[in-house]
Amino acid sequence: MVLAGEEVTYLAFELAAVGGESFQTGLIEWRGCLAFSFGFPNDEVQHGHRLWRGTGAPPPYYGAAEVSGSRWIEDLRATERIHPSAPKDPFAGYRHLVLLFHDSTFECVVRGWVISRHVKSVELVLTDLASRVAVHQTGDIRER
């Protein structure tokens, strides 16, 4: 599941049960998430994804990969260069990452990330985070 606002993006996913804990959730907070895509394709057709199609290389099923020479980043740079005050090399230091799950694929262009594990369901983790995202969106800094 993805929870995103203009200033923060989270990706939460179920982890295999370890140590008798029935619910474990992996959570990635994407830092400086410029853009993301989430959904199709699933594991049955991920080899047809534009990043692997025609390469002869299999995708890292249920894993993660970094895209070198990303066309997506180049396209974002080309768009940014239209701005009169754009830096010479927009989005320097950004990385294009792909995470492949059973029923979906997540791609993002980011500066960095923080990974954590939680002993509760994906739904509870995201419920806890929803108020933080809302505060970022509204600029509301009241104590809770």
GROMACS elastic network, one bead per residue, 0.5 to 0.9 nm:
[ bonds ]
;  ai    aj funct       b0    kb
    1    10     6  0.82254   500
    1    11     6  0.58350   500
    1    12     6  0.52562   500
    1    13     6  0.63844   500
    1    38     6  0.87991   500
    1   122     6  0.76487   500
    1   123     6  0.85672   500
    1   126     6  0.82737   500
    2     9     6  0.72761   500
    2    10     6  0.56764   500
    2    12     6  0.63762   500
    2    13     6  0.88920   500
    2    38     6  0.78781   500
    2   126     6  0.84932   500
    3     8     6  0.82876   500
    3     9     6  0.58754   500
    3    10     6  0.51558   500
    3    11     6  0.65960   500
    3    12     6  0.81768   500
    3   126     6  0.71377   500
    3   129     6  0.81900   500
    3   130     6  0.74586   500
    3   133     6  0.79214   500
    4     7     6  0.78633   500
    4     8     6  0.57807   500
    4    10     6  0.61271   500
    4    11     6  0.85484   500
    4   133     6  0.71410   500
    5     8     6  0.53124   500
    5     9     6  0.62326   500
    5   133     6  0.61752   500
    5   134     6  0.77174   500
    5   136     6  0.75438   500
    5   137     6  0.63587   500
    6     9     6  0.79173   500
    6    33     6  0.88386   500
    6   133     6  0.88656   500
    6   136     6  0.80280   500
    6   137     6  0.67262   500
    7    31     6  0.86781   500
    7    32     6  0.75591   500
    7    33     6  0.78691   500
    7   133     6  0.81076   500
    7   136     6  0.66065   500
    7   137     6  0.72738   500
    8    29     6  0.74525   500
    8    30     6  0.69423   500
    8    31     6  0.70792   500
    8    32     6  0.75480   500
    8    33     6  0.71595   500
    8   133     6  0.67208   500
    8   136     6  0.75967   500
    8   137     6  0.88929   500
    9    28     6  0.83390   500
    9    29     6  0.60120   500
    9    30     6  0.54376   500
    9    31     6  0.75373   500
    9    32     6  0.85369   500
    9    33     6  0.66214   500
    9    36     6  0.89107   500
    9   133     6  0.83436   500
   10    27     6  0.68474   500
   10    28     6  0.55941   500
   10    30     6  0.60819   500
   10   126     6  0.84791   500
   10   129     6  0.86311   500
   11    26     6  0.81065   500
   11    27     6  0.57335   500
   11    28     6  0.51934   500
   11    29     6  0.67141   500
   11    30     6  0.78552   500
   11   106     6  0.85974   500
   12    25     6  0.65235   500
   12    26     6  0.56265   500
   12    28     6  0.65013   500
   12    29     6  0.88575   500
   12   122     6  0.61001   500
   12   123     6  0.87497   500
   12   125     6  0.77607   500
   12   126     6  0.73838   500
   13    24     6  0.85973   500
   13    25     6  0.55514   500
   13    26     6  0.52697   500
   13    27     6  0.66259   500
   13    28     6  0.88827   500
   13   101     6  0.89486   500
   13   121     6  0.89074   500
   13   122     6  0.62275   500
   14    17     6  0.88162   500
   14    23     6  0.76081   500
   14    24     6  0.60814   500
   14    26     6  0.61959   500
   14    27     6  0.89621   500
   14   121     6  0.74255   500
   14   122     6  0.63759   500
   15    18     6  0.84407   500
   15    23     6  0.76974   500
   15    24     6  0.53105   500
   15    25     6  0.53726   500
   15    26     6  0.61175   500
   15   117     6  0.85977   500
   16    22     6  0.85750   500
   16    23     6  0.82108   500
   16    24     6  0.70187   500
   16    25     6  0.86370   500
   17    20     6  0.66562   500
   17    21     6  0.57483   500
   17    22     6  0.55379   500
   17    23     6  0.64761   500
   17    24     6  0.63630   500
   18    21     6  0.58602   500
   18    22     6  0.77708   500
   18    23     6  0.89444   500
   18    24     6  0.80385   500
   19    22     6  0.86626   500
   21    24     6  0.69018   500
   21   119     6  0.69756   500
   21   120     6  0.86600   500
   22   119     6  0.80837   500
   22   120     6  0.81080   500
   22   121     6  0.87028   500
   23   118     6  0.82816   500
   23   119     6  0.57342   500
   23   121     6  0.51690   500
   23   122     6  0.81599   500
   24   117     6  0.69164   500
   24   118     6  0.55838   500
   24   120     6  0.53396   500
   24   121     6  0.61002   500
   24   122     6  0.76942   500
   25   116     6  0.83767   500
   25   117     6  0.57041   500
   25   118     6  0.51341   500
   25   119     6  0.64387   500
   25   120     6  0.63411   500
   25   121     6  0.59954   500
   25   122     6  0.55338   500
   25   125     6  0.75304   500
   26   115     6  0.72251   500
   26   116     6  0.59851   500
   26   118     6  0.65196   500
   26   122     6  0.80799   500
   27   114     6  0.81712   500
   27   115     6  0.57038   500
   27   116     6  0.52412   500
   27   117     6  0.61364   500
   27   118     6  0.76130   500
   27   122     6  0.85849   500
   27   125     6  0.82363   500
   28   113     6  0.64936   500
   28   114     6  0.56354   500
   28   116     6  0.65116   500
   28   117     6  0.89007   500
   29   112     6  0.86001   500
   29   113     6  0.54976   500
   29   114     6  0.52153   500
   29   115     6  0.65159   500
   29   116     6  0.84328   500
   30    33     6  0.56576   500
   30   108     6  0.85736   500
   30   110     6  0.65966   500
   30   111     6  0.78212   500
   30   112     6  0.61310   500
   30   114     6  0.67079   500
   30   115     6  0.87674   500
   31    34     6  0.88767   500
   31   110     6  0.62482   500
   31   111     6  0.57807   500
   31   113     6  0.51036   500
   31   114     6  0.76069   500
   32    94     6  0.83970   500
   32   109     6  0.83052   500
   32   110     6  0.53100   500
   32   111     6  0.51604   500
   32   112     6  0.67562   500
   32   113     6  0.83981   500
   33    36     6  0.72815   500
   33    94     6  0.88260   500
   33   108     6  0.68885   500
   33   109     6  0.58987   500
   33   111     6  0.67365   500
   33   112     6  0.80248   500
   33   113     6  0.89385   500
   34    76     6  0.88963   500
   34    91     6  0.87509   500
   34    94     6  0.84749   500
   34   108     6  0.74764   500
   34   109     6  0.55060   500
   34   110     6  0.57984   500
   34   111     6  0.82580   500
   35   107     6  0.83499   500
   35   108     6  0.56208   500
   35   109     6  0.54286   500
   35   110     6  0.74748   500
   36   106     6  0.72557   500
   36   107     6  0.54368   500
   36   109     6  0.64317   500
   36   110     6  0.86914   500
   37   105     6  0.78913   500
   37   106     6  0.57334   500
   37   107     6  0.51206   500
   37   108     6  0.63806   500
   38    41     6  0.89817   500
   38   104     6  0.69228   500
   38   105     6  0.57470   500
   38   107     6  0.64802   500
   38   108     6  0.86880   500
   39    42     6  0.76498   500
   39   103     6  0.77525   500
   39   105     6  0.54050   500
   39   106     6  0.66453   500
   40    45     6  0.88826   500
   40    46     6  0.84052   500
   40    49     6  0.89152   500
   40   103     6  0.77005   500
   40   104     6  0.53459   500
   40   105     6  0.59951   500
   40   106     6  0.86112   500
   41    44     6  0.78089   500
   41    45     6  0.60289   500
   41    46     6  0.54787   500
   41    47     6  0.89406   500
   41    48     6  0.81782   500
   41    49     6  0.69196   500
   41   100     6  0.88279   500
   41   103     6  0.73613   500
   41   104     6  0.55695   500
   41   105     6  0.58998   500
   42    45     6  0.58938   500
   42    46     6  0.58670   500
   42   100     6  0.78682   500
   42   101     6  0.69948   500
   42   102     6  0.58378   500
   42   105     6  0.64593   500
   43    46     6  0.51945   500
   43    47     6  0.80639   500
   43    61     6  0.67960   500
   43    62     6  0.78307   500
   43   100     6  0.73686   500
   43   101     6  0.66861   500
   43   102     6  0.50848   500
   43   103     6  0.61673   500
   43   104     6  0.71111   500
   43   105     6  0.82882   500
   44    47     6  0.78099   500
   44   102     6  0.82115   500
   44   103     6  0.84947   500
   45    48     6  0.54567   500
   45    49     6  0.72550   500
   46    49     6  0.51681   500
   46    50     6  0.88874   500
   46    52     6  0.79352   500
   46    53     6  0.87501   500
   46    58     6  0.86400   500
   46    59     6  0.67911   500
   46    61     6  0.79769   500
   46   100     6  0.79964   500
   46   104     6  0.88008   500
   46   105     6  0.80327   500
   47    50     6  0.83950   500
   47    51     6  0.84521   500
   47    52     6  0.57451   500
   47    53     6  0.61091   500
   47    54     6  0.89045   500
   47    56     6  0.89517   500
   47    57     6  0.82765   500
   47    58     6  0.60742   500
   47    59     6  0.59216   500
   48    51     6  0.80917   500
   48    52     6  0.63801   500
   48    54     6  0.80956   500
   49    52     6  0.55997   500
   49    53     6  0.56585   500
   49    59     6  0.86529   500
   50    53     6  0.51896   500
   50    54     6  0.83471   500
   51    54     6  0.86321   500
   51    55     6  0.80481   500
   51    59     6  0.84882   500
   51    67     6  0.81861   500
   52    55     6  0.54153   500
   52    56     6  0.71924   500
   52    57     6  0.62828   500
   52    58     6  0.66856   500
   52    59     6  0.64052   500
   53    56     6  0.73549   500
   53    57     6  0.82938   500
   53    58     6  0.88838   500
   54    57     6  0.81171   500
   55    58     6  0.81678   500
   58    61     6  0.80780   500
   59    62     6  0.88702   500
   59    63     6  0.84394   500
   59    64     6  0.89354   500
   59    65     6  0.84380   500
   59   100     6  0.82350   500
   60    63     6  0.51717   500
   60    64     6  0.64633   500
   60    65     6  0.70853   500
   60    99     6  0.85859   500
   60   100     6  0.71736   500
   61    64     6  0.80867   500
   61    99     6  0.87813   500
   61   100     6  0.59619   500
   61   101     6  0.72034   500
   61   102     6  0.81087   500
   62    99     6  0.73049   500
   62   102     6  0.65506   500
   63    98     6  0.83579   500
   63    99     6  0.58009   500
   63   100     6  0.53789   500
   63   101     6  0.71789   500
   64    97     6  0.72168   500
   64    98     6  0.55327   500
   64   100     6  0.61798   500
   65    96     6  0.86657   500
   65    97     6  0.58408   500
   65    98     6  0.52624   500
   65    99     6  0.66025   500
   65   100     6  0.85587   500
   66    95     6  0.72629   500
   66    96     6  0.58533   500
   66    98     6  0.62550   500
   66    99     6  0.89457   500
   67    70     6  0.56439   500
   67    95     6  0.75989   500
   67    96     6  0.54106   500
   67    97     6  0.60522   500
   67    98     6  0.74572   500
   68    71     6  0.89060   500
   68    95     6  0.82748   500
   68    96     6  0.75590   500
   69    72     6  0.88785   500
   69    73     6  0.81703   500
   69    74     6  0.81666   500
   69    96     6  0.89698   500
   70    73     6  0.53890   500
   70    74     6  0.64371   500
   70    75     6  0.87330   500
   70    95     6  0.83304   500
   70    96     6  0.65688   500
   71    75     6  0.60551   500
   71    76     6  0.86012   500
   72    75     6  0.51000   500
   72    76     6  0.62855   500
   72    77     6  0.86577   500
   72    96     6  0.77516   500
   72   109     6  0.81356   500
   73    76     6  0.50321   500
   73    77     6  0.61312   500
   73    78     6  0.86045   500
   73    91     6  0.77950   500
   73    94     6  0.78728   500
   73    95     6  0.78969   500
   73    96     6  0.71128   500
   73   109     6  0.70881   500
   74    77     6  0.50183   500
   74    78     6  0.61666   500
   74    79     6  0.86691   500
   75    78     6  0.50790   500
   75    79     6  0.63192   500
   75    80     6  0.87077   500
   76    79     6  0.51384   500
   76    80     6  0.62118   500
   76    81     6  0.86891   500
   76    90     6  0.83530   500
   76    91     6  0.81876   500
   77    80     6  0.50259   500
   77    81     6  0.60828   500
   77    82     6  0.89567   500
   77    89     6  0.75071   500
   77    90     6  0.54528   500
   77    91     6  0.66886   500
   78    81     6  0.52515   500
   78    82     6  0.70505   500
   78    90     6  0.84976   500
   79    82     6  0.57637   500
   79    83     6  0.79842   500
   80    83     6  0.57765   500
   80    86     6  0.63384   500
   80    87     6  0.86039   500
   80    90     6  0.67091   500
   80    91     6  0.87795   500
   81    84     6  0.73294   500
   81    85     6  0.81818   500
   81    86     6  0.54125   500
   81    87     6  0.74656   500
   81    88     6  0.77954   500
   81    89     6  0.84133   500
   81    90     6  0.71632   500
   82    85     6  0.86214   500
   82    86     6  0.73261   500
   83    86     6  0.52514   500
   83    87     6  0.89769   500
   84    87     6  0.89096   500
   86    89     6  0.80970   500
   86    90     6  0.67153   500
   87    90     6  0.53660   500
   87    91     6  0.86027   500
   89    92     6  0.58811   500
   91    94     6  0.55499   500
   91    95     6  0.89269   500
   91   111     6  0.85406   500
   92    95     6  0.87446   500
   92   111     6  0.88858   500
   93   110     6  0.85021   500
   93   111     6  0.62819   500
   94   109     6  0.62746   500
   94   110     6  0.51936   500
   94   112     6  0.77926   500
   95   108     6  0.79352   500
   95   109     6  0.53595   500
   95   110     6  0.53515   500
   95   111     6  0.61820   500
   95   112     6  0.78290   500
   96   107     6  0.71415   500
   96   108     6  0.56537   500
   96   110     6  0.66340   500
   97   106     6  0.81978   500
   97   107     6  0.56101   500
   97   108     6  0.54664   500
   97   109     6  0.64909   500
   97   110     6  0.78569   500
   98   105     6  0.71363   500
   98   106     6  0.57112   500
   98   108     6  0.67085   500
   99   104     6  0.87074   500
   99   105     6  0.58716   500
   99   106     6  0.51119   500
   99   107     6  0.63895   500
   99   108     6  0.89028   500
  100   103     6  0.84237   500
  100   104     6  0.65370   500
  100   106     6  0.64962   500
  100   107     6  0.87095   500
  101   104     6  0.52332   500
  101   105     6  0.58424   500
  101   106     6  0.79822   500
  102   105     6  0.81904   500
  110   113     6  0.77239   500
  118   121     6  0.79733   500
  118   122     6  0.87057   500
  118   125     6  0.74580   500
  120   123     6  0.82743   500
  120   124     6  0.64087   500
  120   125     6  0.67222   500
  121   124     6  0.52918   500
  121   125     6  0.63195   500
  121   126     6  0.87198   500
  122   125     6  0.51569   500
  122   126     6  0.62004   500
  122   127     6  0.85237   500
  123   126     6  0.52835   500
  123   127     6  0.60570   500
  123   128     6  0.86683   500
  124   128     6  0.62026   500
  124   129     6  0.86501   500
  125   128     6  0.52509   500
  125   129     6  0.64023   500
  125   130     6  0.88041   500
  126   130     6  0.59512   500
  127   130     6  0.52128   500
  127   131     6  0.75891   500
  128   131     6  0.66803   500
  128   132     6  0.77801   500
  129   132     6  0.52537   500
  129   133     6  0.64099   500
  129   134     6  0.87534   500
  130   133     6  0.51874   500
  130   134     6  0.61870   500
  130   135     6  0.86589   500
  131   135     6  0.61198   500
  131   136     6  0.86604   500
  132   135     6  0.51151   500
  132   136     6  0.63595   500
  132   137     6  0.87420   500
  133   136     6  0.50977   500
  133   137     6  0.62664   500
  133   138     6  0.87784   500
  134   137     6  0.50202   500
  134   138     6  0.61609   500
  134   139     6  0.82362   500
  134   140     6  0.81021   500
  135   138     6  0.53222   500
  135   139     6  0.55827   500
  135   141     6  0.65837   500
  135   142     6  0.86441   500
  136   139     6  0.53621   500
  136   140     6  0.71194   500
  136   141     6  0.84044   500
  137   140     6  0.79327   500
  138   141     6  0.86890   500
  141   144     6  0.88275   500
